[in-house]
Amino acid sequence: MLYPAFRALRFPVKCVLAAAVCLLAAPAGAADCPAAPDHSTPLDGLLRQVQQADSEAQAREIANLMWEFWADAPDERAQEILNRGMTRRSAFDFLGALADFDQLIAYCPDYAEGYNQRAFVHYLRRDFAAALRDLDRALELSPRHVAAMSGRALSLYGLSRLEEARDALAEALELNPWLPERYLADPGGPLAPPGAGDVEL
């Protein structure tokens, strides 16, 4: 039996120990990363513009503006890691890029683009399941990230989950009908709506 004084201290001591364990388990540096910039309003405006675009060239210019917002990292350190990872990916240094995006996600776990960029590397390495996990997380953080939505459709396609891929692509095309992946949903394409392109006899 505990003496009354120790009995009174038992709960606070447990709380202190639990808090210490939580601090030790937290990702290193995550508490130092500021919140990602909120670009939702201008991005919504760009999505409206791309839906009204008259040509693919115009739509591409609008999409490039979207990328400027998505790739605007929370702070200088995060931006440096993101840029380095994208440079390594462009140079086909996939392992180096993965290491950078792992570092970015550990530092800024609520920044959607870290997951989206790591998903792209997984996709290029044909690890579609890993890409899908990262894209799902990116879309939890940024639900109208149309590039992540199209990447999700491609990853599902890579996993032969055709019905889900078809639905995911259709959702992305509602936001940006000019996506390069739109050809997959053309009549006769692998993600065409059921019945599209059928010939009546």
C-alpha positions as CSV (number, residue, x, y, z in Angstrom):
1,M,0.0,0.0,0.0
2,L,1.2,3.5,-0.8
3,Y,1.5,6.1,1.9
4,P,-1.0,8.9,1.3
5,A,1.6,11.4,0.2
6,F,2.9,9.0,-2.5
7,R,-0.7,8.1,-3.5
8,A,-1.4,11.8,-4.1
9,L,1.7,12.1,-6.3
10,R,1.1,9.0,-8.3
11,F,-1.1,10.5,-11.0
12,P,1.0,13.7,-11.6
13,V,4.2,11.6,-11.9
14,K,2.5,9.4,-14.6
15,C,1.4,12.5,-16.4
16,V,4.9,13.9,-16.4
17,L,6.4,10.6,-17.6
18,A,3.7,10.4,-20.4
19,A,4.5,13.9,-21.5
20,A,8.2,13.1,-21.7
21,V,7.6,10.0,-23.7
22,C,5.4,12.0,-26.2
23,L,8.2,14.6,-26.6
24,L,10.7,11.9,-27.3
25,A,8.4,10.3,-29.8
26,A,7.7,13.5,-31.7
27,P,9.5,13.9,-35.0
28,A,12.7,15.9,-34.6
29,G,12.2,19.5,-35.8
30,A,8.5,19.2,-36.5
31,A,7.6,21.7,-33.8
32,D,9.9,24.2,-35.5
33,C,8.2,24.2,-38.9
34,P,5.7,27.1,-39.3
35,A,2.3,26.5,-40.8
36,A,2.2,26.2,-44.6
37,P,1.1,29.4,-46.3
38,D,-2.6,29.4,-47.0
39,H,-3.0,29.9,-50.8
40,S,-6.5,28.4,-51.0
41,T,-8.2,31.6,-52.2
42,P,-5.8,32.3,-55.2
43,L,-5.7,28.6,-56.1
44,D,-9.5,28.5,-56.2
45,G,-9.4,31.5,-58.6
46,L,-6.9,29.7,-60.8
47,L,-9.0,26.6,-60.9
48,R,-11.9,28.7,-62.1
49,Q,-9.7,30.2,-64.8
50,V,-8.4,26.9,-66.0
51,Q,-11.9,25.6,-66.4
52,Q,-12.6,28.5,-68.7
53,A,-9.3,28.3,-70.7
54,D,-9.6,28.4,-74.4
55,S,-6.5,26.5,-75.3
56,E,-4.1,24.0,-73.8
57,A,-1.3,26.6,-73.9
58,Q,-3.4,28.9,-71.8
59,A,-4.3,26.1,-69.4
60,R,-0.6,25.2,-69.0
61,E,0.2,28.8,-68.0
62,I,-2.4,28.7,-65.4
63,A,-1.2,25.3,-64.1
64,N,2.3,26.8,-63.8
65,L,0.9,29.5,-61.5
66,M,-0.7,26.8,-59.4
67,W,2.6,25.1,-59.0
68,E,4.1,28.3,-57.7
69,F,1.6,28.3,-54.8
70,W,1.9,24.5,-54.1
71,A,5.7,24.7,-54.1
72,D,5.7,27.7,-51.7
73,A,7.2,26.0,-48.6
74,P,6.5,27.1,-45.0
75,D,10.0,28.6,-44.5
76,E,13.4,29.0,-46.0
77,R,14.7,25.7,-44.6
78,A,11.8,23.8,-46.0
79,Q,12.1,25.5,-49.3
80,E,15.7,24.6,-49.6
81,I,15.0,20.9,-48.9
82,L,12.0,20.9,-51.4
83,N,14.1,22.5,-54.1
84,R,17.0,20.1,-53.6
85,G,14.7,17.1,-53.7
86,M,13.1,18.3,-56.9
87,T,16.5,18.9,-58.5
88,R,17.7,15.4,-57.5
89,R,14.5,13.9,-58.9
90,S,15.0,15.7,-62.2
91,A,18.5,14.3,-62.3
92,F,17.1,10.8,-61.7
93,D,18.7,10.6,-58.3
94,F,15.6,9.0,-56.9
95,L,17.2,7.8,-53.6
96,G,18.6,11.2,-52.9
97,A,15.3,12.8,-53.7
98,L,13.5,10.4,-51.4
99,A,15.9,11.2,-48.6
100,D,15.2,14.9,-49.1
101,F,11.5,14.5,-49.1
102,D,11.6,12.2,-46.1
103,Q,13.5,15.1,-44.3
104,L,11.0,17.6,-45.5
105,I,8.1,15.6,-44.2
106,A,9.8,15.0,-40.9
107,Y,10.4,18.7,-40.5
108,C,7.0,19.9,-41.9
109,P,4.5,17.0,-41.5
110,D,1.5,19.2,-42.4
111,Y,2.9,20.5,-45.7
112,A,1.1,18.8,-48.5
113,E,3.7,19.3,-51.2
114,G,6.3,17.2,-49.3
115,Y,4.0,14.2,-49.6
116,N,3.1,15.0,-53.2
117,Q,6.7,15.2,-54.3
118,R,7.7,12.0,-52.5
119,A,4.7,10.3,-54.2
120,F,6.0,11.4,-57.6
121,V,9.4,9.7,-56.8
122,H,7.6,6.6,-55.7
123,Y,5.6,6.6,-58.9
124,L,8.7,7.0,-61.0
125,R,10.1,4.0,-59.2
126,R,6.9,2.1,-59.9
127,D,6.1,1.8,-56.2
128,F,2.5,2.7,-56.8
129,A,1.3,1.6,-53.4
130,A,3.7,3.9,-51.6
131,A,2.8,6.7,-54.0
132,L,-0.9,6.2,-53.2
133,R,-0.3,6.4,-49.5
134,D,1.5,9.8,-49.9
135,L,-1.0,11.2,-52.3
136,D,-3.9,10.3,-49.9
137,R,-2.0,12.2,-47.1
138,A,-1.4,15.2,-49.5
139,L,-5.1,15.3,-50.3
140,E,-6.0,15.2,-46.7
141,L,-4.0,18.4,-46.2
142,S,-4.9,20.0,-49.5
143,P,-8.2,18.5,-50.9
144,R,-8.2,20.5,-54.1
145,H,-4.6,19.8,-55.1
146,V,-5.5,18.8,-58.6
147,A,-2.0,17.5,-59.4
148,A,-2.1,15.2,-56.5
149,M,-5.6,14.1,-57.6
150,S,-4.3,13.2,-61.1
151,G,-1.3,11.5,-59.6
152,R,-3.6,9.4,-57.4
153,A,-5.6,8.3,-60.5
154,L,-2.3,7.3,-62.2
155,S,-1.2,5.3,-59.1
156,L,-4.5,3.5,-58.9
157,Y,-4.2,2.7,-62.6
158,G,-0.7,1.4,-61.9
159,L,-2.2,-0.9,-59.3
160,S,-4.9,-2.1,-61.8
161,R,-7.6,-0.6,-59.6
162,L,-9.3,0.7,-62.7
163,E,-12.7,1.7,-61.4
164,E,-11.2,3.7,-58.6
165,A,-8.7,5.2,-61.0
166,R,-11.5,6.2,-63.4
167,D,-13.4,7.9,-60.5
168,A,-10.3,9.7,-59.3
169,L,-9.4,11.0,-62.8
170,A,-13.0,12.2,-63.4
171,E,-12.8,14.1,-60.1
172,A,-9.6,15.7,-61.1
173,L,-10.9,16.6,-64.6
174,E,-13.8,18.4,-63.0
175,L,-11.3,20.8,-61.5
176,N,-9.0,21.0,-64.5
177,P,-10.4,19.6,-67.8
178,W,-7.0,20.3,-69.5
179,L,-4.9,17.8,-67.4
180,P,-2.4,15.9,-69.6
181,E,-3.9,12.7,-68.2
182,R,-7.2,13.4,-69.8
183,Y,-6.4,11.2,-72.8
184,L,-6.8,8.2,-70.5
185,A,-10.5,9.0,-70.3
186,D,-11.0,9.4,-74.0
187,P,-13.3,6.9,-75.7
188,G,-11.4,3.7,-76.0
189,G,-8.9,4.8,-73.4
190,P,-8.1,2.6,-70.4
191,L,-10.0,4.9,-68.0
192,A,-12.9,5.9,-70.3
193,P,-16.3,5.9,-68.6
194,P,-18.1,2.5,-69.1
195,G,-19.8,2.4,-72.4
196,A,-17.7,5.3,-73.9
197,G,-16.8,4.5,-77.5
198,D,-19.2,1.6,-77.8
199,V,-20.6,1.2,-81.3
200,E,-24.3,0.5,-81.6
201,L,-25.0,-2.5,-83.9
